[in-house]
Amino acid sequence: MEDKSIEASVLSEKQRYWLDHLRSCRSEVGTIKEYAEVHKLSLPSLYFWKRKLTQMGFLEESGSGKRRFQRLELSSKSSAGVCRIQFPNGMTVEWSGNGGESLLSVLRSVAAL
């Protein structure tokens, strides 16, 4: 998820702090351990937040290059109806309602699982 406004509304300040570090770490040459040493960060904390933010869909998994969430553009002219997301593992999330607040509420609930 690259949209900073969505990140700001979903992530806590602490989560954004670690997400920024992890993105910087990926763009630099070297290991996570070296990055942690240079920036005086706890290596276990860096690994914890890497795993947590990847599970939440804010970071790509290291080896796969697949995103867990795709960016979604909402139209202001959307009509009420049933929406459904089916995940590769067979899990389905279904809700009704229109507007970004309804979707944001569903995504927050799913991210908390």
N, C-alpha and C positions, 0 to 999 in steps of 0.2 A: 504494500500500500504506500504509494508515494505522495498522496494528497495531504499536505500539511494541515489543512483545516479539519479534515476527518481525524487525523492523528491527534490534533489538539483537543478535539471533543471526546475522544475515546480513551486516550492514554493519560495516565497520571504524569506529573512532572518527573518523578523518578523513572518511570518507564521511558519517557522521551529522552531523558539524560542518557540512559544505557543504550537506547536505540541509536542515538547520535554517535556514541562511541563505537558501537558495533559497525555502523556504516562507515565510519572513518577507518576503522581497523581493516575492513574488507578492501578499502581503496588503497591502503598502504601496502608496501612490500614488506614481508616478514610474517612472523607467526603471531598468534594471539598472545602468547606468553611474552614475546618481545614488546608488543603494543602495551600490554598491562604494565610491564616494568617501566617503559618510557613515560607513560602517563600516570604512574603511581596508582594503579588500580588493583584491586583484589582480583587475582586470577579466578578463584572459585566463583566470585560474584559475576565476573564477565561471562563465564561459561553458563552460570545459572540463567542470566538474562538473555543470553544467546538462545538457549533452549526455550525459555518462556516466550520470548517475542517471536520465535519461529513457530511455536505452537499456536500463537495468536494470529499468525498470518502476516505479521509486519516485516519479517525477514524471510528471504528465500532459504530453503534448505541448502546446505553447502554443496553437496554432490549432485543433487537432482536438477537444479535450475528451474524447478516448477514452483509456481506461486500457489498458495492455498486459497487466496482470494483474488478475484479479478476486480479491477476498478469498475464501478457501476455509475453511470450517469443517470440522474433522475430528471424526468421532464416535469415541469410545473403543471402540465395539462394531463397528468396521469389520472385515471379513473379508479374508483374503488373496485377491488376484485380480489381473487385468491391468488397468492403468489406461493411458489414452491421452489425449493432448492433441494436437489437430490445429490448427495455426496457419493464419491466412488465406493465408500465402504457400505453403502446401502442406507445410511441414515438420511431421513427426509425432514426438512423443516418447512412448515407450511403456516401461513398467516394471511389474514385479510386486513385491508386498510390501505390508505393511500398516503402519500407524502413521506418525506425523509425521516420524520420523527418515528413513524411506525417501523420503518426499515432499520433505523439506528438502534431502536430498542431491541429488535430481534437480533441484530448483529452483536450487540453488547452481551445479550444472554448467551448466544452461541459461543462467543469468545471466552466467557467465564467458565465454560464446561471443562 
